[in-house]
């Protein structure tokens, strides 16, 4: 969230979208690891 990344408009929708994708990926990984613990 530096000034160079966001420009003068503040946080962009793409940054929020990327954040949501990362959070969703982490949740999916944790659920998968709980369902299939023998693979880890």
PQR file with spaces between the fields and no chain letter, atoms N, CA, C, O and H, PARSE charges and radii, in Angstrom:
ATOM       1  N    UNK     1       0.766   -1.167    0.000 -0.4000 1.5000
ATOM       2  CA   UNK     1       0.000    0.000    0.000 -0.0000 2.0000
ATOM       3  C    UNK     1       0.833    1.270    0.000  0.5500 1.7000
ATOM       4  O    UNK     1       0.534    2.223    0.720 -0.5500 1.4000
ATOM       5  N    UNK     2       1.873    1.276   -0.807 -0.4000 1.5000
ATOM       6  CA   UNK     2       2.680    2.477   -0.939 -0.0000 2.0000
ATOM       7  C    UNK     2       2.017    3.442   -1.902  0.5500 1.7000
ATOM       8  O    UNK     2       1.117    3.066   -2.654 -0.5500 1.4000
ATOM       9  H    UNK     2       2.116    0.503   -1.393  0.4000 1.0000
ATOM      10  N    UNK     3       2.462    4.674   -1.874 -0.4000 1.5000
ATOM      11  CA   UNK     3       1.858    5.692   -2.726 -0.0000 2.0000
ATOM      12  C    UNK     3       2.095    5.387   -4.203  0.5500 1.7000
ATOM      13  O    UNK     3       1.266    5.731   -5.046 -0.5500 1.4000
ATOM      14  H    UNK     3       3.192    4.980   -1.263  0.4000 1.0000
ATOM      15  N    UNK     4       3.222    4.742   -4.524 -0.4000 1.5000
ATOM      16  CA   UNK     4       3.490    4.461   -5.932 -0.0000 2.0000
ATOM      17  C    UNK     4       2.520    3.419   -6.481  0.5500 1.7000
ATOM      18  O    UNK     4       2.109    3.496   -7.639 -0.5500 1.4000
ATOM      19  H    UNK     4       3.895    4.463   -3.840  0.4000 1.0000
ATOM      20  N    UNK     5       2.158    2.455   -5.657 -0.4000 1.5000
ATOM      21  CA   UNK     5       1.320    1.368   -6.147 -0.0000 2.0000
ATOM      22  C    UNK     5      -0.115    1.831   -6.361  0.5500 1.7000
ATOM      23  O    UNK     5      -0.770    1.398   -7.309 -0.5500 1.4000
ATOM      24  H    UNK     5       2.491    2.392   -4.717  0.4000 1.0000
ATOM      25  N    UNK     6      -0.606    2.702   -5.494 -0.4000 1.5000
ATOM      26  CA   UNK     6      -2.004    3.085   -5.580 -0.0000 2.0000
ATOM      27  C    UNK     6      -2.197    4.340   -6.404  0.5500 1.7000
ATOM      28  O    UNK     6      -3.306    4.584   -6.880 -0.5500 1.4000
ATOM      29  H    UNK     6      -0.073    3.053   -4.724  0.4000 1.0000
ATOM      30  N    UNK     7      -1.169    5.140   -6.592 -0.4000 1.5000
ATOM      31  CA   UNK     7      -1.347    6.396   -7.295 -0.0000 2.0000
ATOM      32  C    UNK     7      -2.008    7.406   -6.389  0.5500 1.7000
ATOM      33  O    UNK     7      -1.909    7.305   -5.166 -0.5500 1.4000
ATOM      34  H    UNK     7      -0.268    4.941   -6.205  0.4000 1.0000
ATOM      35  N    UNK     8      -2.684    8.383   -6.975 -0.4000 1.5000
ATOM      36  CA   UNK     8      -3.288    9.449   -6.174 -0.0000 2.0000
ATOM      37  C    UNK     8      -4.752    9.169   -5.874  0.5500 1.7000
ATOM      38  O    UNK     8      -5.431    9.995   -5.264 -0.5500 1.4000
ATOM      39  H    UNK     8      -2.764    8.465   -7.968  0.4000 1.0000
ATOM      40  N    UNK     9      -5.245    7.999   -6.304 -0.4000 1.5000
ATOM      41  CA   UNK     9      -6.674    7.712   -6.133 -0.0000 2.0000
ATOM      42  C    UNK     9      -6.963    6.917   -4.875  0.5500 1.7000
ATOM      43  O    UNK     9      -8.127    6.652   -4.573 -0.5500 1.4000
ATOM      44  H    UNK     9      -4.693    7.328   -6.800  0.4000 1.0000
ATOM      45  N    UNK    10      -5.931    6.527   -4.132 -0.4000 1.5000
ATOM      46  CA   UNK    10      -6.146    5.702   -2.956 -0.0000 2.0000
ATOM      47  C    UNK    10      -6.209    4.241   -3.364  0.5500 1.7000
ATOM      48  O    UNK    10      -5.844    3.889   -4.486 -0.5500 1.4000
ATOM      49  H    UNK    10      -4.986    6.742   -4.378  0.4000 1.0000
ATOM      50  N    UNK    11      -6.672    3.385   -2.453 -0.4000 1.5000
ATOM      51  CA   UNK    11      -6.724    1.945   -2.753 -0.0000 2.0000
ATOM      52  C    UNK    11      -7.610    1.665   -3.962  0.5500 1.7000
ATOM      53  O    UNK    11      -8.714    2.198   -4.070 -0.5500 1.4000
ATOM      54  H    UNK    11      -6.969    3.671   -1.542  0.4000 1.0000
ATOM      55  N    UNK    12      -7.123    0.835   -4.858 -0.4000 1.5000
ATOM      56  CA   UNK    12      -7.883    0.507   -6.047 -0.0000 2.0000
ATOM      57  C    UNK    12      -8.675   -0.770   -5.826  0.5500 1.7000
ATOM      58  O    UNK    12      -8.425   -1.514   -4.878 -0.5500 1.4000
ATOM      59  H    UNK    12      -6.226    0.402   -4.770  0.4000 1.0000
ATOM      60  N    UNK    13      -9.624   -1.013   -6.706 -0.4000 1.5000
ATOM      61  CA   UNK    13     -10.424   -2.231   -6.587 -0.0000 2.0000
ATOM      62  C    UNK    13      -9.571   -3.465   -6.861  0.5500 1.7000
ATOM      63  O    UNK    13      -9.830   -4.530   -6.301 -0.5500 1.4000
ATOM      64  H    UNK    13      -9.827   -0.408   -7.476  0.4000 1.0000
ATOM      65  N    UNK    14      -8.563   -3.337   -7.712 -0.4000 1.5000
ATOM      66  CA   UNK    14      -7.737   -4.497   -8.021 -0.0000 2.0000
ATOM      67  C    UNK    14      -6.965   -4.963   -6.791  0.5500 1.7000
ATOM      68  O    UNK    14      -6.791   -6.165   -6.591 -0.5500 1.4000
ATOM      69  H    UNK    14      -8.352   -2.472   -8.167  0.4000 1.0000
ATOM      70  N    UNK    15      -6.500   -4.028   -5.964 -0.4000 1.5000
ATOM      71  CA   UNK    15      -5.786   -4.427   -4.743 -0.0000 2.0000
ATOM      72  C    UNK    15      -6.725   -5.154   -3.792  0.5500 1.7000
ATOM      73  O    UNK    15      -6.334   -6.153   -3.188 -0.5500 1.4000
ATOM      74  H    UNK    15      -6.641   -3.051   -6.126  0.4000 1.0000
ATOM      75  N    UNK    16      -7.952   -4.675   -3.648 -0.4000 1.5000
ATOM      76  CA   UNK    16      -8.910   -5.360   -2.783 -0.0000 2.0000
ATOM      77  C    UNK    16      -9.229   -6.745   -3.343  0.5500 1.7000
ATOM      78  O    UNK    16      -9.376   -7.709   -2.592 -0.5500 1.4000
ATOM      79  H    UNK    16      -8.270   -3.864   -4.138  0.4000 1.0000
ATOM      80  N    UNK    17      -9.333   -6.833   -4.668 -0.4000 1.5000
ATOM      81  CA   UNK    17      -9.639   -8.117   -5.299 -0.0000 2.0000
ATOM      82  C    UNK    17      -8.499   -9.102   -5.083  0.5500 1.7000
ATOM      83  O    UNK    17      -8.735  -10.273   -4.786 -0.5500 1.4000
ATOM      84  H    UNK    17      -9.213   -6.050   -5.278  0.4000 1.0000
ATOM      85  N    UNK    18      -7.264   -8.630   -5.232 -0.4000 1.5000
ATOM      86  CA   UNK    18      -6.106   -9.506   -4.999 -0.0000 2.0000
ATOM      87  C    UNK    18      -6.082   -9.973   -3.543  0.5500 1.7000
ATOM      88  O    UNK    18      -5.789  -11.135   -3.265 -0.5500 1.4000
ATOM      89  H    UNK    18      -7.073   -7.679   -5.473  0.4000 1.0000
ATOM      90  N    UNK    19      -6.389   -9.066   -2.620 -0.4000 1.5000
ATOM      91  CA   UNK    19      -6.439   -9.435   -1.213 -0.0000 2.0000
ATOM      92  C    UNK    19      -7.484  -10.501   -0.939  0.5500 1.7000
ATOM      93  O    UNK    19      -7.253  -11.431   -0.167 -0.5500 1.4000
ATOM      94  H    UNK    19      -6.627   -8.122   -2.846  0.4000 1.0000
ATOM      95  N    UNK    20      -8.639  -10.357   -1.581 -0.4000 1.5000
ATOM      96  CA   UNK    20      -9.694  -11.362   -1.405 -0.0000 2.0000
ATOM      97  C    UNK    20      -9.259  -12.702   -1.993  0.5500 1.7000
ATOM      98  O    UNK    20      -9.534  -13.754   -1.415 -0.5500 1.4000
ATOM      99  H    UNK    20      -8.827   -9.602   -2.209  0.4000 1.0000
ATOM     100  N    UNK    21      -8.588  -12.668   -3.129 -0.4000 1.5000
ATOM     101  CA   UNK    21      -8.120  -13.924   -3.729 -0.0000 2.0000
ATOM     102  C    UNK    21      -7.114  -14.622   -2.826  0.5500 1.7000
ATOM     103  O    UNK    21      -7.173  -15.840   -2.654 -0.5500 1.4000
ATOM     104  H    UNK    21      -8.365  -11.814   -3.599  0.4000 1.0000
ATOM     105  N    UNK    22      -6.196  -13.865   -2.252 -0.4000 1.5000
ATOM     106  CA   UNK    22      -5.200  -14.455   -1.354 -0.0000 2.0000
ATOM     107  C    UNK    22      -5.875  -15.057   -0.132  0.5500 1.7000
ATOM     108  O    UNK    22      -5.546  -16.170    0.277 -0.5500 1.4000
ATOM     109  H    UNK    22      -6.148  -12.876   -2.392  0.4000 1.0000
ATOM     110  N    UNK    23      -6.824  -14.319    0.454 -0.4000 1.5000
ATOM     111  CA   UNK    23      -7.520  -14.818    1.640 -0.0000 2.0000
ATOM     112  C    UNK    23      -8.318  -16.076    1.301  0.5500 1.7000
ATOM     113  O    UNK    23      -8.316  -17.039    2.068 -0.5500 1.4000
ATOM     114  H    UNK    23      -7.091  -13.414    0.121  0.4000 1.0000
ATOM     115  N    UNK    24      -8.996  -16.070    0.158 -0.4000 1.5000
ATOM     116  CA   UNK    24      -9.780  -17.240   -0.246 -0.0000 2.0000
ATOM     117  C    UNK    24      -8.862  -18.434   -0.497  0.5500 1.7000
ATOM     118  O    UNK    24      -9.207  -19.567   -0.160 -0.5500 1.4000
ATOM     119  H    UNK    24      -8.997  -15.288   -0.465  0.4000 1.0000
ATOM     120  N    UNK    25      -7.693  -18.180   -1.087 -0.4000 1.5000
ATOM     121  CA   UNK    25      -6.759  -19.267   -1.325 -0.0000 2.0000
ATOM     122  C    UNK    25      -6.245  -19.878   -0.034  0.5500 1.7000
ATOM     123  O    UNK    25      -6.106  -21.097    0.071 -0.5500 1.4000
ATOM     124  H    UNK    25      -7.413  -17.260   -1.360  0.4000 1.0000
ATOM     125  N    UNK    26      -5.961  -19.029    0.950 -0.4000 1.5000
ATOM     126  CA   UNK    26      -5.499  -19.539    2.242 -0.0000 2.0000
ATOM     127  C    UNK    26      -6.581  -20.362    2.932  0.5500 1.7000
ATOM     128  O    UNK    26      -6.297  -21.422    3.490 -0.5500 1.4000
ATOM     129  H    UNK    26      -6.074  -18.039    0.864  0.4000 1.0000
ATOM     130  N    UNK    27      -7.798  -19.884    2.895 -0.4000 1.5000
ATOM     131  CA   UNK    27      -8.905  -20.625    3.518 -0.0000 2.0000
ATOM     132  C    UNK    27      -9.095  -21.961    2.816  0.5500 1.7000
ATOM     133  O    UNK    27      -9.277  -22.988    3.470 -0.5500 1.4000
ATOM     134  H    UNK    27      -8.029  -19.023    2.442  0.4000 1.0000
ATOM     135  N    UNK    28      -9.054  -21.952    1.487 -0.4000 1.5000
ATOM     136  CA   UNK    28      -9.227  -23.201    0.738 -0.0000 2.0000
ATOM     137  C    UNK    28      -8.113  -24.185    1.072  0.5500 1.7000
ATOM     138  O    UNK    28      -8.362  -25.381    1.220 -0.5500 1.4000
ATOM     139  H    UNK    28      -8.906  -21.117    0.956  0.4000 1.0000
ATOM     140  N    UNK    29      -6.871  -23.679    1.192 -0.4000 1.5000
ATOM     141  CA   UNK    29      -5.747  -24.554    1.526 -0.0000 2.0000
ATOM     142  C    UNK    29      -5.907  -25.144    2.923  0.5500 1.7000
ATOM     143  O    UNK    29      -5.648  -26.330    3.128 -0.5500 1.4000
ATOM     144  H    UNK    29      -6.668  -22.707    1.072  0.4000 1.0000
ATOM     145  N    UNK    30      -6.331  -24.324    3.883 -0.4000 1.5000
ATOM     146  CA   UNK    30      -6.501  -24.819    5.243 -0.0000 2.0000
ATOM     147  C    UNK    30      -7.603  -25.871    5.306  0.5500 1.7000
ATOM     148  O    UNK    30      -7.451  -26.892    5.978 -0.5500 1.4000
ATOM     149  H    UNK    30      -6.542  -23.361    3.715  0.4000 1.0000
ATOM     150  N    UNK    31      -8.705  -25.629    4.614 -0.4000 1.5000
ATOM     151  CA   UNK    31      -9.796  -26.610    4.607 -0.0000 2.0000
ATOM     152  C    UNK    31      -9.330  -27.904    3.950  0.5500 1.7000
ATOM     153  O    UNK    31      -9.631  -28.992    4.441 -0.5500 1.4000
ATOM     154  H    UNK    31      -8.829  -24.800    4.069  0.4000 1.0000
ATOM     155  N    UNK    32      -8.600  -27.794    2.846 -0.4000 1.5000
ATOM     156  CA   UNK    32      -8.102  -28.988    2.167 -0.0000 2.0000
ATOM     157  C    UNK    32      -7.134  -29.760    3.056  0.5500 1.7000
ATOM     158  O    UNK    32      -7.161  -30.990    3.095 -0.5500 1.4000
ATOM     159  H    UNK    32      -8.356  -26.910    2.447  0.4000 1.0000
ATOM     160  N    UNK    33      -6.278  -29.027    3.771 -0.4000 1.5000
ATOM     161  CA   UNK    33      -5.323  -29.696    4.658 -0.0000 2.0000
ATOM     162  C    UNK    33      -6.039  -30.393    5.818  0.5500 1.7000
ATOM     163  O    UNK    33      -5.588  -31.438    6.287 -0.5500 1.4000
ATOM     164  H    UNK    33      -6.256  -28.028    3.740  0.4000 1.0000
ATOM     165  N    UNK    34      -7.138  -29.826    6.274 -0.4000 1.5000
ATOM     166  CA   UNK    34      -7.899  -30.470    7.342 -0.0000 2.0000
ATOM     167  C    UNK    34      -8.643  -31.692    6.832  0.5500 1.7000
ATOM     168  O    UNK    34      -8.778  -32.680    7.554 -0.5500 1.4000
ATOM     169  H    UNK    34      -7.504  -28.977    5.892  0.4000 1.0000
ATOM     170  N    UNK    35      -9.127  -31.639    5.599 -0.4000 1.5000
ATOM     171  CA   UNK    35      -9.899  -32.771    5.054 -0.0000 2.0000
ATOM     172  C    UNK    35      -8.979  -33.910    4.650  0.5500 1.7000
ATOM     173  O    UNK    35      -9.326  -35.080    4.816 -0.5500 1.4000
ATOM     174  H    UNK    35      -9.017  -30.837    5.012  0.4000 1.0000
ATOM     175  N    UNK    36      -7.788  -33.571    4.112 -0.4000 1.5000
ATOM     176  CA   UNK    36      -6.849  -34.583    3.646 -0.0000 2.0000
ATOM     177  C    UNK    36      -5.512  -34.453    4.372  0.5500 1.7000
ATOM     178  O    UNK    36      -4.508  -34.110    3.748 -0.5500 1.4000
ATOM     179  H    UNK    36      -7.506  -32.621    3.977  0.4000 1.0000
ATOM     180  N    UNK    37      -5.481  -34.721    5.682 -0.4000 1.5000
ATOM     181  CA   UNK    37      -4.226  -34.541    6.425 -0.0000 2.0000
ATOM     182  C    UNK    37      -3.158  -35.564    6.058  0.5500 1.7000
ATOM     183  O    UNK    37      -1.981  -35.345    6.343 -0.5500 1.4000
ATOM     184  H    UNK    37      -6.296  -35.000    6.189  0.4000 1.0000
ATOM     185  N    UNK    38      -3.536  -36.668    5.438 -0.4000 1.5000
ATOM     186  CA   UNK    38      -2.554  -37.691    5.142 -0.0000 2.0000
ATOM     187  C    UNK    38      -1.622  -37.280    3.996  0.5500 1.7000
ATOM     188  O    UNK    38      -0.585  -37.911    3.789 -0.5500 1.4000
ATOM     189  H    UNK    38      -4.493  -36.847    5.206  0.4000 1.0000
ATOM     190  N    UNK    39      -1.978  -36.236    3.256 -0.4000 1.5000
ATOM     191  CA   UNK    39      -1.124  -35.801    2.149 -0.0000 2.0000
ATOM     192  C    UNK    39      -0.056  -34.827    2.602  0.5500 1.7000
ATOM     193  O    UNK    39       0.784  -34.429    1.794 -0.5500 1.4000
ATOM     194  H    UNK    39      -2.820  -35.723    3.424  0.4000 1.0000
ATOM     195  N    UNK    40      -0.057  -34.427    3.876 -0.4000 1.5000
ATOM     196  CA   UNK    40       0.888  -33.437    4.356 -0.0000 2.0000
ATOM     197  C    UNK    40       1.815  -34.027    5.422  0.5500 1.7000
ATOM     198  O    UNK    40       2.683  -33.326    5.942 -0.5500 1.4000
ATOM     199  H    UNK    40      -0.739  -34.751    4.531  0.4000 1.0000
